[in-house]
Amino acid sequence: MADESTGNNIVWFCAGAAVGAAIALLYAPASGQQTRRRIARKTEEGRAALADSGREMYEKGREMYEKGRKLADEAAEMFERGRKLVESTAANVRDSI
């Protein structure tokens, strides 16, 4: 649950930083050409940052999936052992009657 919140916070932080940077550039005392270059550069930096955070979130998701899969496999093994134990106990009870 905390990992999901952290991921959301990162995305909102990046979005806020991008909006803030765009507003700062629009009000900066520079020529139009310089401002457009700056906007293009900052946009590329923002895209790269979002791609990085997307990759991080993907990797965390993959890790969580693998952990869940491992837990499910362990639960299936425990269930199978329990089923065999019940069958064995039932067979012993039938044999002793």
Order of alpha helices (4+ residues) and beta strands (2+ residues): alpha-alpha
